[in-house]
Amino acid sequence: MIQKYSKSLLRACWAGAFGLLTLGLTGCASVGSTSIYYFPSTTNLYPPKPKNAPIPILGKSPDRPYKSIGNLTFSSTRGWPFLRDSILYNARVNGADAAILRETNSRQQTRLVTVPPRFNYIPVPGPVYRNKKGEVYYGTTYIPDFQPGYVFPSTWTITSIDAEMIVFKK
């Protein structure tokens, strides 16, 4: 009987771990999802760059002649590493030689987060029963435990970028 419960508990643990892994992989935004914010400014198509191709992110226009091929403009709460990786991803996918970071903006936004009230049920070992044949049965009682809801402020930093993708003229 113990082995039966152990196997079902182990199976439930594996299912929960797989569910969390799946949620972790699909619930997060990837840099590839930012491609919807890329707007091409030309009808010319350029071949994509390799994944490890160095793409400089410039703070001003370069001294060399260049041509603009598109813009990437969006906001995110994921921070600067995500924004930088998004610029590099979109530049490589669209064949840009460099990106010019035209504008950046950060702001704080505070929201109230509500955690609703809930009941938890705490298992308590119950009485032990013995039937007429002498077999022992263990009972479990569940006691309700009320958790009141609460509200707390949560502050997020929202960062916006405007990057221009360019190719150098030859």
ABEGO torsion letter per residue (X at the ends): XAAAAAAAAAAAAAAAAAAAAAAAAAABBBAAAAAAABBBABABBBBBBBAABBBBBBABBBABBBBBAEBBBBBBAAEAAAAAAAAAAAAAAAGBABBBBABBBBBBBBBBBBBBBBBBBBBBBBBBBBBAAGBBBBBBBBBBBBBBBBBBBBBBBBBBBBBBBBBBBX
